[in-house]
Amino acid sequence: MTKKTQKKPIAVAVASVQVDTLKDRAMLVSLSIGYWNGKVKDDSVVDELSTSHGTDKDVHDYSRRLVKAEALKEFKGVRSRARSFLKDQTSRWLDDGTRIMAAPLFLKMMEKMHTFKIEWDNSVAEFVRKFPSLKAEEKKRQGSLYNEGDYPTADSLRRKFSWEFRTFPIPSKEDWRIDLGDKTNEVKAQIDAAVIEALQLATRDLWTRLHEVVKKLAEKMAEADATFRDSIIGNIQELVAILPTMNVANDPKLEDMRRQVEEQLAKLNPEELRDDPKARKKTKDAADKLLAAMASYVGGGK
């Protein structure tokens, strides 16, 4: 029996003229957020475990919470919401967290990130204010494991929190000003190739996201007496509404698929689907056909 291999996704065609004008239609963004995680590795516990069980020390990896997880909930929640919003409004660009954003979304992004930053600063300030009382509580909660040296000072604690949202232009061969002689054209070609590859990944990311929301609907429709939130249709509506803006590569096949999803699925009534088994069956059949058409663009629909 031969092993089934997953097909690679079809490469998205990106015209060179699109690369040349891309910097006028999109930009790169990144969000870096640092925080104190409230944990410390405790070698004394590792020593006890290795001695009592007769094991090597590297068998064990023990971390101790220095404060209750609930105490970190507020600023971690802001971080999670900011990162989710960024992901929803942008596409993958590089593996280092950099993402590509369509220019028309710039003002919306800046306003939202400003709001998140205010929430972040307020939640961090409140945590720092409560820190002495949190430590006092831990003295009782941790017993003999409590160690004052595990905790940062007030000044060093504040420095462990950081927030950096950056926007910068997409690299272009036309911006290359250094004369490397015979190598100059080669370097420019490499820049073009790198941008094309990244743009292909960004576009495939959009295909994957469209595939995912349709797949979730298909899976839910396959369940007998399915109960589901209106958001399963709402998520499809939101995505098909923003995809034309996010499709900075102007992929015509992606736009055609978006239109099909919009027409066949985005206009469905969640209440009707909940009450009518025939409507769910019809919806599942439509979603399955769309998924089959998208599969080759997302690596088999993984």
C-alpha positions as CSV (number, residue, x, y, z in Angstrom):
1,M,0.0,0.0,0.0
2,T,1.5,3.3,-1.0
3,K,1.7,6.1,1.4
4,K,-0.7,9.0,0.5
5,T,1.1,12.2,0.1
6,Q,-0.4,15.6,0.5
7,K,-0.4,17.7,-2.6
8,K,1.4,21.0,-2.4
9,P,-0.8,24.1,-2.9
10,I,-0.9,25.7,-6.3
11,A,1.5,28.6,-6.5
12,V,-0.3,31.9,-6.6
13,A,0.6,33.8,-9.8
14,V,2.1,37.3,-9.0
15,A,2.8,39.6,-11.9
16,S,6.0,41.6,-11.7
17,V,4.1,44.8,-12.3
18,Q,2.2,44.1,-9.0
19,V,5.5,43.8,-7.2
20,D,6.6,47.2,-8.6
21,T,3.5,48.9,-7.3
22,L,2.9,46.9,-4.2
23,K,4.6,49.5,-1.9
24,D,1.9,52.0,-3.0
25,R,-0.9,49.6,-2.0
26,A,0.3,47.9,1.1
27,M,2.8,48.1,4.0
28,L,4.4,45.8,6.5
29,V,3.5,45.9,10.2
30,S,4.7,44.1,13.3
31,L,3.6,44.0,16.9
32,S,6.0,43.0,19.7
33,I,4.7,42.8,23.3
34,G,6.8,41.7,26.2
35,Y,5.6,40.9,29.8
36,W,6.6,39.3,33.0
37,N,5.2,35.7,33.0
38,G,5.1,35.3,36.8
39,K,7.1,32.0,36.8
40,V,10.5,30.8,37.9
41,K,12.3,27.6,37.5
42,D,12.9,26.0,40.9
43,D,16.0,23.8,41.0
44,S,15.4,23.0,44.6
45,V,12.3,21.1,43.7
46,V,14.1,19.4,40.8
47,D,16.8,18.2,43.3
48,E,14.1,16.8,45.6
49,L,12.4,15.0,42.8
50,S,15.6,13.5,41.3
51,T,16.8,12.4,44.8
52,S,13.4,10.8,45.8
53,H,12.9,9.0,42.5
54,G,16.6,8.2,41.7
55,T,16.6,10.0,38.4
56,D,18.9,12.4,36.6
57,K,18.1,16.0,37.1
58,D,17.4,16.7,33.4
59,V,14.5,14.3,33.6
60,H,12.5,17.0,35.5
61,D,11.5,20.5,34.5
62,Y,9.7,22.4,37.3
63,S,8.4,25.9,37.1
64,R,6.7,27.6,40.0
65,R,4.0,30.3,39.7
66,L,5.1,33.4,41.6
67,V,1.6,34.9,41.5
68,K,-1.8,33.5,40.8
69,A,-2.6,33.2,37.1
70,E,-5.6,35.4,37.7
71,A,-3.3,38.3,38.5
72,L,-1.9,38.3,35.0
73,K,-5.2,37.9,33.3
74,E,-5.9,41.6,32.5
75,F,-2.7,42.5,30.6
76,K,-2.5,39.1,28.9
77,G,-6.1,39.6,27.7
78,V,-5.1,42.9,26.1
79,R,-2.2,41.3,24.4
80,S,-4.3,38.5,23.1
81,R,-7.0,40.8,21.7
82,A,-4.4,43.1,20.0
83,R,-2.6,40.2,18.4
84,S,-5.9,38.6,17.2
85,F,-7.0,42.0,15.7
86,L,-3.7,42.4,13.9
87,K,-4.0,38.8,12.5
88,D,-7.5,39.4,11.3
89,Q,-6.6,42.6,9.4
90,T,-3.3,41.4,7.9
91,S,-1.8,38.5,6.1
92,R,1.3,36.4,6.8
93,W,4.5,37.9,5.4
94,L,7.6,36.5,7.1
95,D,8.2,33.9,9.8
96,D,9.5,36.5,12.2
97,G,6.0,37.9,12.9
98,T,6.0,40.6,10.2
99,R,2.7,40.9,8.4
100,I,1.4,42.7,5.3
101,M,-1.5,45.1,5.5
102,A,-3.4,46.8,2.8
103,A,-3.0,50.6,2.8
104,P,-6.7,51.4,3.1
105,L,-6.7,49.6,6.6
106,F,-3.9,51.9,7.9
107,L,-6.1,54.4,9.8
108,K,-8.3,51.7,11.3
109,M,-5.2,49.8,12.4
110,M,-3.6,52.8,14.0
111,E,-6.7,53.8,15.9
112,K,-7.3,50.3,17.2
113,M,-3.7,49.9,18.2
114,H,-3.7,53.2,20.0
115,T,-6.8,52.0,22.0
116,F,-5.1,48.7,22.8
117,K,-1.9,50.5,23.9
118,I,-3.9,52.6,26.4
119,E,-5.6,49.5,27.8
120,W,-2.2,47.9,28.0
121,D,-0.6,50.8,29.9
122,N,-3.5,51.0,32.3
123,S,-3.5,47.2,33.0
124,V,0.3,47.1,33.5
125,A,0.2,50.2,35.8
126,E,-2.5,48.5,37.9
127,F,-0.5,45.2,38.1
128,V,2.6,47.1,39.2
129,R,0.5,48.9,41.8
130,K,-0.8,45.6,43.2
131,F,2.5,43.9,43.1
132,P,3.5,44.4,46.8
133,S,0.2,43.0,48.0
134,L,0.5,40.1,45.5
135,K,3.9,39.2,47.0
136,A,2.5,39.4,50.5
137,E,-0.2,36.9,49.5
138,E,2.3,34.6,48.0
139,K,4.3,34.4,51.3
140,K,1.3,32.7,52.8
141,R,0.4,30.7,49.8
142,Q,3.8,29.3,48.9
143,G,5.0,28.5,52.4
144,S,8.7,27.4,52.6
145,L,9.0,27.7,48.8
146,Y,8.7,31.4,48.9
147,N,11.9,33.2,48.0
148,E,12.1,37.0,47.9
149,G,14.9,36.8,45.4
150,D,12.6,35.2,42.8
151,Y,10.7,38.5,42.4
152,P,11.9,41.5,40.4
153,T,12.2,44.9,42.0
154,A,9.6,47.5,41.3
155,D,11.8,49.2,38.7
156,S,12.9,46.0,37.0
157,L,9.3,44.7,36.9
158,R,8.1,47.7,34.9
159,R,11.0,47.3,32.4
160,K,9.8,43.7,31.7
161,F,6.7,45.1,30.0
162,S,7.0,46.5,26.5
163,W,4.8,47.3,23.5
164,E,6.1,48.1,20.1
165,F,3.9,48.4,17.0
166,R,5.8,49.3,13.9
167,T,4.9,50.1,10.3
168,F,7.5,50.1,7.5
169,P,7.5,50.0,3.7
170,I,7.7,46.9,1.6
171,P,11.2,46.5,0.2
172,S,11.6,47.4,-3.5
173,K,14.4,46.9,-5.9
174,E,13.9,50.5,-7.0
175,D,15.0,51.6,-3.5
176,W,18.4,50.0,-3.9
177,R,21.0,52.7,-4.2
178,I,24.3,51.0,-3.5
179,D,26.4,50.3,-6.6
180,L,27.8,46.8,-6.5
181,G,29.0,46.7,-10.0
182,D,28.0,43.6,-11.9
183,K,26.2,42.3,-8.8
184,T,23.7,45.2,-8.6
185,N,21.2,43.7,-11.0
186,E,21.6,40.3,-9.3
187,V,20.7,41.8,-5.9
188,K,17.7,43.7,-7.3
189,A,16.5,40.4,-8.8
190,Q,16.9,38.7,-5.5
191,I,14.8,41.5,-3.8
192,D,12.1,41.0,-6.4
193,A,12.1,37.2,-6.0
194,A,11.9,37.5,-2.2
195,V,8.9,39.9,-2.4
196,I,7.1,37.7,-4.9
197,E,7.6,34.7,-2.6
198,A,6.4,36.5,0.4
199,L,3.4,37.9,-1.5
200,Q,2.5,34.3,-2.6
201,L,2.6,33.2,1.1
202,A,0.4,36.2,2.1
203,T,-2.2,35.3,-0.6
204,R,-2.1,31.6,0.3
205,D,-2.8,32.7,3.9
206,L,-6.0,34.4,2.7
207,W,-7.0,31.2,0.8
208,T,-6.5,29.2,4.0
209,R,-8.6,31.6,6.1
210,L,-11.4,31.4,3.6
211,H,-11.1,27.7,3.6
212,E,-11.2,27.5,7.4
213,V,-14.4,29.5,7.9
214,V,-16.2,27.4,5.2
215,K,-14.8,24.2,6.7
216,K,-16.2,25.1,10.1
217,L,-19.6,25.6,8.7
218,A,-19.5,22.3,6.7
219,E,-18.5,20.4,9.9
220,K,-21.3,22.0,11.9
221,M,-23.8,21.2,9.2
222,A,-22.8,17.5,9.3
223,E,-23.9,17.2,12.9
224,A,-27.4,16.0,13.5
225,D,-29.6,18.5,15.3
226,A,-26.7,21.0,15.2
227,T,-26.7,23.9,17.6
228,F,-24.4,26.8,16.8
229,R,-23.9,30.4,17.3
230,D,-24.8,33.1,14.7
231,S,-21.0,33.9,14.6
232,I,-20.4,30.8,12.4
233,I,-22.2,32.8,9.6
234,G,-21.0,36.1,10.9
235,N,-17.4,35.1,10.6
236,I,-17.9,34.2,6.9
237,Q,-19.6,37.6,6.4
238,E,-16.8,39.5,8.0
239,L,-14.1,37.7,6.0
240,V,-15.8,38.0,2.6
241,A,-16.3,41.7,3.3
242,I,-12.6,42.5,4.0
243,L,-11.0,40.1,1.5
244,P,-11.2,42.4,-1.5
245,T,-9.1,44.9,0.5
246,M,-6.7,42.4,1.8
247,N,-6.1,40.7,-1.6
248,V,-3.2,43.0,-2.4
249,A,-1.9,40.5,-5.0
250,N,-5.2,41.0,-6.9
251,D,-5.5,37.2,-7.2
252,P,-8.6,36.8,-9.6
253,K,-9.2,33.2,-8.5
254,L,-9.3,34.2,-4.9
255,E,-11.8,37.0,-5.7
256,D,-13.9,34.6,-7.7
257,M,-14.0,32.1,-4.8
258,R,-14.8,34.9,-2.4
259,R,-17.8,35.9,-4.5
260,Q,-19.0,32.3,-4.5
261,V,-18.8,32.0,-0.8
262,E,-20.5,35.3,-0.3
263,E,-23.4,34.4,-2.6
264,Q,-23.8,30.8,-1.4
265,L,-23.0,31.0,2.3
266,A,-22.7,34.5,3.7
267,K,-26.4,35.3,3.1
268,L,-27.7,32.2,5.0
269,N,-30.0,32.7,8.0
270,P,-28.5,30.9,11.1
271,E,-32.0,30.5,12.6
272,E,-33.3,28.7,9.5
273,L,-30.3,26.4,9.6
274,R,-31.0,25.5,13.2
275,D,-34.6,24.6,12.5
276,D,-34.5,23.0,9.1
277,P,-32.5,19.7,8.5
278,K,-33.0,20.0,4.7
279,A,-31.4,23.5,4.8
280,R,-28.4,22.2,6.7
281,K,-28.0,19.3,4.2
282,K,-28.2,21.8,1.3
283,T,-25.7,24.1,3.0
284,K,-23.3,21.3,3.7
285,D,-23.4,20.1,0.1
286,A,-22.6,23.7,-1.1
287,A,-19.8,24.1,1.5
288,D,-18.3,20.8,0.5
289,K,-18.2,21.8,-3.2
290,L,-16.5,25.1,-2.3
291,L,-14.0,23.3,-0.1
292,A,-13.1,20.9,-2.9
293,A,-12.5,23.8,-5.2
294,M,-10.3,25.5,-2.7
295,A,-8.3,22.4,-1.6
296,S,-5.6,22.7,-4.2
297,Y,-4.8,26.3,-3.1
298,V,-4.3,25.4,0.6
299,G,-2.3,22.2,0.4
300,G,-5.2,19.8,0.4
301,G,-7.2,21.8,2.9
302,K,-5.0,21.2,6.0
